[in-house]
Amino acid sequence: MKLKEFINFYINKNNHYEISDDFVKSGYQQKNGGYIARAKHRNVTIDYKEAEPNQKWHLLCSYIPYVYFNDVEMTYEDVDNKCTNDMEFNTKSYNLLQCPELILWMAEAADIDKALIKQASDYSKKIIDEDGQIGRTKAGRVMWSKEPFNFREKVINTIWKKD
């Protein structure tokens, strides 16, 4: 699998989708560290009421540069240009995704069943309500790799057209 295929799949997707935006606007987004810290450092707008930074930025301008380019500040165009056709997709890092709002956005952008995404969002909100911000990791891991959600596999199968 090539990273360029993954980037090409997401680069022209919308910045915002209904369910992932609702998750953020409802106050369940990451509060600090990770992509929020990178957004602060890079003077990117942080406003949960507007679902900013958006999850497309999170994936392409925060996560990808962190994993593949030593956390260099990058725009969408930079990521698209610097991800060459010979770069391998880092399945280990992909398999460890655990941020609920990013996972929801990726699933929505991949046009996975909306009812299942809504169910995952509701599940994640419940876990975070019960366990606080620490519950985000648990919720993300379940949505990402456990049934009935297993968005990790569903996204991969969508991008690489596997059945």
Secondary structure, DSSP 8 states (H G I E B T S, - for coil): -BHHHHHHHHHTS-S--HHHHHHIIIIIS--SSHHHHHHHHTT---BGGGTBS-HHHIIIIIIHHHHHSTT----HHHHHHHS-TT-B--HHHHHT---HHHHHHHHHHTT--HHHHHHHHHHHHHHHHHHGGGHHHHHHHHHHHSTTT-HHHHHHHHHTT--
